[in-house]
């Protein structure tokens, strides 16, 4: 399952810069999105 999150052009550029500076940021963001989805999904059930 793929979830897309729409970002403004400015947000997208900021995210790209952060990912260049710190590779851990991308991994941390992915983990946060996954954990948020699990929490939200548990609330629905």
JOCORBEL-V706883 format. One record per residue. RES is the residue in three letters. D_LAST is the distance of its C-alpha to the last C-alpha in Angstrom with 1 decimal. Layout:
BEGIN
RES|D_LAST / RES|D_LAST
END
This chain:
BEGIN
UNK|18.1 / UNK|20.1 / UNK|19.0 / UNK|22.1 / UNK|22.7 / UNK|25.7 / UNK|28.3 / UNK|31.5 / UNK|34.7 / UNK|35.5 / UNK|32.1 / UNK|32.4 / UNK|36.0 / UNK|35.0 / UNK|32.3 / UNK|34.9 / UNK|37.4 / UNK|35.1 / UNK|34.2 / UNK|38.0 / UNK|38.8 / UNK|36.1 / UNK|34.4 / UNK|32.0 / UNK|30.5 / UNK|29.0 / UNK|27.4 / UNK|26.1 / UNK|24.6 / UNK|22.9 / UNK|21.4 / UNK|20.3 / UNK|18.6 / UNK|16.8 / UNK|15.7 / UNK|14.6 / UNK|12.5 / UNK|10.8 / UNK|10.3 / UNK|9.1 / UNK|6.6 / UNK|5.4 / UNK|5.6 / UNK|3.8 / UNK|0.0
END
